[in-house]
Amino acid sequence: IKALKVHTKLEKISLRGNNIGTSGCLELLHLFPNRNNNSRLIALDLGENDITDEGASILASGLNNENSITHLNLSNNPIDTKGWQALANLLGSSRSRLKSLSIK
């Protein structure tokens, strides 16, 4: 994940099946486009990564910060009620640009 920080021109990243878990979600916050970096990231595939409620909540808080990510795939992760609630709140936020959330 750290190597991706220098590739600010990437628009889509697939980290499917990399077992990033909660600690990886914390690292990913630095990749999210914001006023402090030049990232162009719009699509992020985190399917099959052992992301739990805590990781989903971390991602939701990071994505609720006026960044440009519009597509997020969290399919096949062990996310439960608290994580889905955080993501639902994100979808309802006026600060989020997220348009597509895949959770199958």
C-alpha positions as CSV (number, residue, x, y, z in Angstrom):
1,I,0.0,0.0,0.0
2,K,2.9,2.4,0.8
3,A,4.2,2.1,-2.8
4,L,0.9,3.4,-4.1
5,K,1.3,6.7,-2.4
6,V,3.8,7.9,-5.1
7,H,1.5,6.9,-8.0
8,T,-0.9,9.8,-7.8
9,K,-2.0,9.5,-11.4
10,L,-3.8,6.2,-10.8
11,E,-7.6,6.4,-11.1
12,K,-8.5,2.8,-10.3
13,I,-6.8,0.4,-7.9
14,S,-7.7,-3.3,-7.3
15,L,-6.3,-4.7,-4.0
16,R,-8.7,-7.7,-4.1
17,G,-7.6,-10.7,-2.1
18,N,-4.6,-9.0,-0.4
19,N,-5.8,-9.6,3.1
20,I,-5.3,-6.0,4.1
21,G,-7.7,-6.1,7.1
22,T,-8.1,-3.2,9.5
23,S,-4.5,-2.1,9.5
24,G,-4.5,-1.9,5.7
25,C,-7.6,0.3,5.9
26,L,-5.7,2.7,8.0
27,E,-2.9,2.9,5.5
28,L,-5.4,3.4,2.7
29,L,-6.6,6.7,4.2
30,H,-3.4,8.3,2.9
31,L,-4.3,7.3,-0.7
32,F,-7.7,9.0,-0.6
33,P,-7.7,12.1,-2.7
34,N,-8.1,15.3,-0.7
35,R,-6.9,18.9,-0.6
36,N,-3.6,17.8,0.7
37,N,-2.5,15.5,-2.1
38,N,-2.7,15.1,-5.9
39,S,-4.3,11.7,-6.0
40,R,-6.8,11.1,-8.8
41,L,-8.2,7.9,-7.4
42,I,-11.9,7.3,-8.2
43,A,-12.4,3.5,-8.0
44,L,-11.1,1.2,-5.3
45,D,-11.6,-2.6,-5.2
46,L,-11.2,-4.0,-1.7
47,G,-13.1,-7.3,-2.2
48,E,-12.0,-10.4,-0.3
49,N,-9.7,-8.6,2.2
50,D,-10.9,-9.6,5.6
51,I,-12.2,-6.1,6.3
52,T,-14.4,-6.1,9.4
53,D,-16.7,-3.6,11.0
54,E,-13.7,-1.6,12.3
55,G,-12.1,-1.4,8.8
56,A,-15.4,-0.5,7.1
57,S,-15.9,2.3,9.7
58,I,-12.3,3.6,9.0
59,L,-13.0,3.6,5.3
60,A,-16.3,5.3,5.7
61,S,-14.8,8.1,7.8
62,G,-12.0,8.6,5.3
63,L,-14.4,8.7,2.4
64,N,-16.6,11.3,4.1
65,N,-13.9,13.9,3.6
66,E,-14.7,15.5,0.3
67,N,-12.5,13.2,-1.9
68,S,-13.2,12.0,-5.4
69,I,-13.7,8.3,-4.9
70,T,-17.0,7.4,-6.5
71,H,-16.8,3.6,-6.7
72,L,-15.9,1.2,-3.8
73,N,-16.1,-2.6,-3.8
74,L,-16.2,-4.3,-0.4
75,S,-17.7,-7.6,-1.6
76,N,-16.8,-10.8,0.3
77,N,-15.6,-9.2,3.5
78,P,-16.8,-10.1,7.0
79,I,-18.5,-6.8,7.6
80,D,-21.4,-6.8,10.0
81,T,-24.0,-4.4,11.3
82,K,-21.8,-1.6,12.6
83,G,-19.7,-1.5,9.5
84,W,-22.7,-1.5,7.2
85,Q,-24.2,1.3,9.3
86,A,-21.1,3.4,8.9
87,L,-21.2,2.8,5.1
88,A,-24.9,3.6,4.9
89,N,-24.2,6.9,6.8
90,L,-21.5,7.6,4.2
91,L,-23.9,7.1,1.3
92,G,-26.3,9.6,2.9
93,S,-23.6,12.2,3.5
94,S,-23.5,15.4,1.4
95,R,-19.7,15.4,1.7
96,S,-19.3,12.0,0.0
97,R,-19.0,11.6,-3.7
98,L,-19.5,7.8,-3.5
99,K,-22.0,6.7,-6.1
100,S,-21.4,2.9,-6.2
101,L,-20.9,0.5,-3.3
102,S,-20.6,-3.2,-4.2
103,I,-21.2,-5.5,-1.2
104,K,-22.3,-8.9,-2.6
